[in-house]
């Protein structure tokens, strides 16, 4: 993993922990991220697009841990599929030459 990816992963994890620390894990416990020191930059916007962070009103959001597990599972499945394809191509190339 390159440095940029590591930085993004760390920032993402910190952001989700901030929501957890604020107990913002359901619509009725939603928070204003800026009041909790959470930057609403591209990582935040990415999590909103993935519905890991859900907007409940104009400035209130909460963390959806169930959706986070789903997103993580999908990413693992994609990585596994890519690895299977890579191994299959490597085997084919090995026997062709």
C-alpha positions in Angstrom: 0.0 0.0 0.0 1.5 3.4 -0.9 1.7 6.3 1.5 -1.3 8.1 0.1 -3.5 5.1 0.6 -2.2 4.6 4.1 -3.0 8.2 5.0 -6.5 7.9 3.6 -7.1 4.7 5.5 -5.9 6.2 8.8 -8.0 9.4 8.3 -11.0 7.4 7.4 -10.6 5.3 10.6 -10.1 8.4 12.7 -13.3 9.9 11.3 -15.4 6.9 12.0 -14.0 6.7 15.5 -14.9 10.3 16.1 -18.6 9.4 15.2 -18.4 6.4 17.5 -17.0 8.5 20.4 -19.8 10.9 19.9 -22.2 7.9 20.0 -23.6 9.1 16.6 -24.6 5.7 15.4 -28.3 6.2 14.7 -30.5 8.9 13.2 -31.7 10.1 16.6 -28.1 10.6 17.8 -26.8 12.4 14.7 -24.3 15.2 15.1 -22.9 18.2 13.3 -19.5 16.9 12.3 -17.8 20.3 12.4 -18.8 20.7 16.0 -16.8 17.5 16.7 -13.7 18.5 14.8 -14.5 16.3 11.8 -13.4 17.8 8.4 -16.0 17.5 5.7 -13.4 16.9 3.0 -13.2 14.3 0.3 -12.9 11.4 2.7 -16.1 12.5 4.5 -17.9 13.0 1.2 -16.8 9.5 0.0 -18.2 8.0 3.2 -21.5 9.8 2.6 -21.6 8.6 -1.0 -21.1 5.0 0.3 -23.9 5.6 2.9 -21.4 4.7 5.7 -22.1 8.2 7.1 -25.7 9.2 6.6 -27.1 12.7 6.5 -30.3 13.2 8.6 -30.8 17.0 8.2 -29.0 19.9 6.7 -26.0 19.7 9.0 -26.5 16.4 11.0 -24.9 13.0 10.2 -24.5 9.6 11.9 -22.2 6.6 11.3 -23.9 3.4 10.0 -21.7 0.6 11.3 -23.7 -2.1 9.5 -23.2 -0.4 6.2 -19.5 -0.1 7.0 -19.3 -3.9 7.4 -21.1 -4.3 4.0 -18.7 -1.9 2.3 -15.7 -3.7 3.8 -17.0 -7.1 2.7 -17.6 -5.8 -0.9 -14.0 -4.5 -1.0 -12.6 -7.9 0.2 -14.7 -9.7 -2.4 -13.3 -7.4 -5.2 -9.7 -8.0 -4.0 -10.3 -11.8 -3.9 -11.8 -11.7 -7.4 -8.8 -9.8 -8.7 -6.4 -12.2 -7.1 -8.2 -15.2 -8.6 -8.1 -13.6 -12.1 -4.4 -12.8 -11.6 -3.6 -16.3 -10.6 -5.6 -17.8 -13.5 -3.7 -15.6 -16.0 -0.4 -16.5 -14.4 -1.2 -20.2 -14.7 -2.3 -19.9 -18.3 0.8 -17.9 -19.3 3.0 -20.5 -17.5 1.6 -23.4 -19.5 1.4 -21.5 -22.8 5.1 -20.7 -22.8 
